[in-house]
Amino acid sequence: MADDQIRGLRWAYVLMGVADGTLLPFIPLYLLQRGMSASGIGLVLAASALAALAGGLGWAYLADRRVSPERLLVMATVASAAAGALIVVPGSAAALGVTIVVLTIARSPLALLDPITLRKLRLTSRTDYARIRLRTSAGWAASVVVSGALYQVLGMRLIPLLYAPLSLLLGMWVWRRLKPEAAALPLDTASSPPRVRRIPVALVGFLGSCLLLGISLAATQNFLTLQISGLGGGALLVGAAAAFQALTEIPTMGYTHVLTKHLSHRVLFAIGCAIYLVIFVAWAFVGSAFIAALLKLVIGVAFALTFVAAVTIVNDLTPARLRATGQALVKSVLFGAAPIIGALGGGVVYGSLGPRVMFLGSTLVVAAAGLIAVVAVPARKPVQVVEPVLAPSAATP
């Protein structure tokens, strides 16, 4: 891949992290400030997850068959900027919840950046993905701290003034620097791999593991924000917590290629789940908002291990012609289907039984996720089918 395409991918991830860092960590806190209860917040987050699930799969279908993912990503940034601008429009908490759901639908094609990257890296080592993806964590770390400080001083109605222009900046960058590739030429029937007609059993099992992991994350990560607020923390500490996680994601992702020399991706995924389990127990008993936020340093390691392992495992298990759909499927499970259950259930448990019960219950779910991954994913990586070399197309607006 050309050097300019590598630089384009790196900065696309940075810009995505910067834009998302002004918005995503603060949604539960903003809903709380607008008078919504914990169960109501869980309902909004669950509805958003359902929207992300449907939208992600739909856009991935188009990306695999009709429209270049690069162009879909650009359209998503414009739609996200427009939807984000509506967050501070005066109205009821219910209307705000609907706006959050609409914003989630607008953002769903942003997940296509991963299959775009894996496609452009198909002739290089797959470990290059982790070293490019970590740029999102770097952008996120800087953004959440600055945003949290600004929201603490000036109020959270500043959100669209930061998010909308940054989303448009990402779209402009992708438009100019990530060029769509030409469609694959038909392969000779004799040399073509056999058409895959069934979803591999291993992929189904691993998606079940991702579902459980996503449920535990939705229940803990979203409502940790409420716990920090309940223990006396504000927007600045919420932003700092998100930055703490990103600070440890960066080196972990950067050294994933070293870890994979000794450990398989399924083992790395299981180790990440074990780390989550320990921290969930700690959150159940912590009494300090600062310590609760500081524990996100360890969460960053777990996220890096599980996320990179999940992307790579699905890339291995999915037929080459359906890579965008495969990546959309795992993200729809992790960040779409799972949060529907985790956010809704976590909100009910948090509101009725308290944070301790919610965090301890999540340990059982994440433990099951790690065990299922070890059993379901093959010990040896599947043989990779060599894809045809696709020449980049001329720049098309």
N, C-alpha and C positions, 0 to 999 in steps of 0.2 A: 504494500500500500504506500502511496506517495506520502512524503513528509508533510505536505500541506493538509492532507486528509487526517493524519494523526493529530496534528495541532488543532485542526477543526474539531475533532472528537473531544480532545482534552478540554478545550475551552467551552465546549457545549455542556460538558458535565459540570464545570465550574459555575457557569452562569445558571444552570438549573438549580444547583445547590444554593446559590445566593438568592435566587427568586423564591424558592420554596421555604428558605429559612426566615423570610419575612412574614410568612403566613401559617404554615402547617402546625408548628408547635404551639401557637397561640389561639387556635380555634376553640378548644375546650374552655380556656380561661375567658375568652371574649364572650362565649355563650353564657358562662357563669355570671359575668358582670352584667349581662343584659337580662338577668333574672331567671335563667333556666335552671331547673333542678338537675341532679345527677342522672336520674332516670330519663329526663328529657334530653339531656346531652347525649346519653347513650342511644336514644332513639334517632337523633339527627345523625350521629356517626354511623349507625347501622344502615340508615337509608342512604347515606353517602357511599357506604361500602357496596350496597346493592347496585347503585348507579355506576360505580367504578367497575363492578363485575360485568354488567351488561355492556357498558361502553367499551371497556378494554377488549373484550372478545369481538365485538362488532368492528372496531377499528382495525384490529389485527387481521380479521377476515379480509377487509378491503386491502390492507397492506400486502397480504400474500397473493392477491388475485387481480386487483384493479388499479389502485393508486399507490404511488411510491410512498414509503413510510416517512421519508424526509419532508415531503410536502404536507402530509397529514400532521406531522409534528409542528410545522410552521402555523398551520391553521389553528392548532390547539393553543398555541401561545397567544394568538389574537383573541380567540374566544375566552381564554382564561383571564386575560387583562380586562375584557369587557365585563365578565361576570364578577371578577374581584372588585370592580369599582362599585358594585351594588351592595357590598357588605355593610357599609355605614349608612345606607338609606334608612331614614327613620321608619319605624314600624314595629309590629309585635314581634315577640320572640319566635313565634311560629313562622312568620314571614322570613325572618333571618335564617331559620332552619332550612326553609325551601331554597333560599339563595345559596346556602352552603352546598346543598345537593346539586344545584345547577352548576356551581363552580366545579364540583367534582366531575361531573359529566364532561365539562369543557376541558378539564385537565387530563382525562383518561388517555388520550393518544400520546402523552409525553412518555409513557412506558415503552413506546416504540424505539426510543434511543438505544436500548440494550440490544434488540435484534439487529438494528442498523450497525452497531459496533461489532457484534459477533460476525456479521456478514462481511464487513470490511476487514476483519482480522482472520478470515478463514484460511489464509495461506501462511499464517504465523502461529506462534505459540498461543494457546488459549489463556495462559497466565497473563498475557498482555491486557486482558480485559480488566482484571483486578487493579492493575496499576494505572489504568485509565479511569475506571470507576471511582477510585479514591478521590479524584478531583471534586466530585460532588460533595464529599465529606468536608474537604477543605473549604469550599465555598460556603457550605452550610455553617461550619464552625464560626467563621467570621461574621456571617450574616445574622445568626440568631443572637449573638451577644450585642451587636450594635442595635438590632431591632428591639431587643428586650429593654435595653437602656432607654431608647427613644420612647417606647410605649410606657415605660415606668414614669417618665417625666411628662410627656405630652399627651398620653392617652392612646388607646388602641384604635381610635378612629383614624389614626394615621396609616393603618394597614394598606388601603388601596393606593395611597400616594407613593408607597414603596413598592408594592407587589406589581401593580399594573405596568409601570415603565420597565421594570426588570424583566417581566415576562415578554414584553415586546422586544427588548434587547436580545433575549435568547432567540426569539423567532427570526430576527434580522440576521443573527450570526449563522443559524442553521441554513437560512435561505442562501447566504453568500458562500458559506464554506463547506457544506455537506451536500455534494451533488448526487442526485439519484443515479443508480446504476442501470445499465441497459438490461432489458429482460433476458433471461437465460435462453440460449438457442436450443432448439429441440435436439435431444440426444438420440443417437442411433439406438434402435430398439435392442439390438444384440448386446450393446455395451451398457445399457441403462440398468440400474439396480431394480429389483422387483418392486412393484407397487405395494406399499404397505396398506393393508385394508383394515387392520385392527390396531387399537391403541395398545402399546406394550403393557403387559401386566405390571412390570416394574415401575412404569411411569404412573399408573393408577395408584399403586401403593405409596409411591413417594408423594404424590399430590395429597393423599390422605394425611401423611406426616406433616406436610406444609400447612394443611388446614388446621391441625391441632396447634402447631406453632403459632400460626396467625391469630387463632382465638386467644391464646395466652398473651400474646403481645398487645392485641387490641384492648384486652381487659386491664392490663397493667400500665402500658405506656400512656394511654389517654387519661386514665384516672390518677396516675401519678401527679399530673398537673394539678388536679383538685386537692390531692394530699399535700403537695407543697404549699398551695394556697391556704389550706386549713391549718398548716403548721406555722403560718406567718410569712411565707414567701410571696413575692410579687412577680410581675412580668420579667424583671431583670433576672431573677433566680430561675424562672422557667426557661428563659433563653440560655442562661449559663448551663443549665442541665443538658439542654440539647447540644450545646457546644462541647461539653465534657465528653459526650458520647462520640461526637465526630472526631475529637482529638485522638481517641484510641482506635477508631475505625481506620484512620489514615495509615499508620504504620502497620496495622494488622493486614490490611488489604495489600500494602506494598510488599509484604513478605510472604504472601500466600504462596507464591511460586516456590519458595524455599520449603514451606511446610508440605506441599504436595509431592516433594521428592521422597518424603518418608511416610506420609499418611494419605489415604484415599479421601476423596471429597465426601463420601458418606460418613467417614470417621470424623472429619472436620465439622460436618453438620451436627453430629451427635455431641461432640465436645462443646459446640456453641450452645446446644440445648441444655447441657449440664451446667454451664456458666449461668444461663438464665435462671435455672432452678435455684441456685444458691442466692442470687441477688433478689429473687422474689421473696425468699424466706427473710432476707435482711430487711426488705421494705416493709414486711408485715410487722416488724417490731421496732423500727426506727422511730425516734421521737424528735428529730431535728430536721427542719426543712433543708438546711445546708448539707447534712450528711445524706439525706435522701437524694438530693441533686448530685452530690459527689459520686455516689454509687453508679451513676450513668457512665463514668469512666470505664468501668468493667463491662457494662452493657455494650459499649462500642466494640469490644473484642468479640463478644458473642454475635452481634449483628453482622460484623464483617465476615466471620466464619460461616454463619448459616446462609447469608445472602449470596456470597460468591459461590459457595458450594451448591446452592439451589440452582442458580443460573447455569452453572457448568453441568450439573447432573441432568437437568432437563435438556440442555443442548445436546448431550450425549444420547439421550433416550428418545429424542424426537426425530422423525424422518427429516432429511435435509430440506425437502421442498416445503416443509411446514414449520420452519424455525420461528418465524414471527408469531405464528399461532401458539406454538409451544411456550414461548416466553410470555405471551399474553396470558396463557392459561395458568401458569404458575403464579404470576403476579395477581391474576384475578382471584386465585385461591388465597394467597397470602394476604393481599391487601383489599380484596373484594368480598369473597364469600365468608372468610374467617371473621373479619371485623363485624359482619352482620350479627353473628352469634356473640362474639367477644364483647363488642361495644354495648349491645343491648343487654346481654346477661351481666356484664361487668357493672353497668349502671344500676341495674336492679339490685345486685348483691351489695354494691358499695353503698347504695342509699338505704337499704333495709338492714343489712348485717354488718356493715362497716368495712373499712379498707383491709383490716387484718384477714378476715375470712376470704375476701376477694383475692388477695395476694397468695394466701396459702392454697386456695383452690387451684390457682393458676399453676402451681408447682406440679400438681398431678398431671395436668394437661400437657405441659412442656416435656415432662419425663416420658410420657407416652409417645410424643412426637419423635424424640431422639431414638427410642427403641424401634419404632416402626421403620424409620429411615435405615437403620442398620440391617434390618431383616429384608426390606423390600428392594433396596438398590443392589444390583449385582456387585460382587467383590471386585471383579475386573471390568474395566471400561469396555463398552461395546466397540467393535471394529468400526472405524469411521469411514464413511463413503466419501471419496475424493470428489469434490464438487468442481464443475467446470470453471475455468478462469473467466470472469466476466469483466470485460473492459468497461471503464467508466464512460458514461455517455457524455455528450456535449452538455454544457451548462444550459439547463432549461428553466425558465422562470416559473 
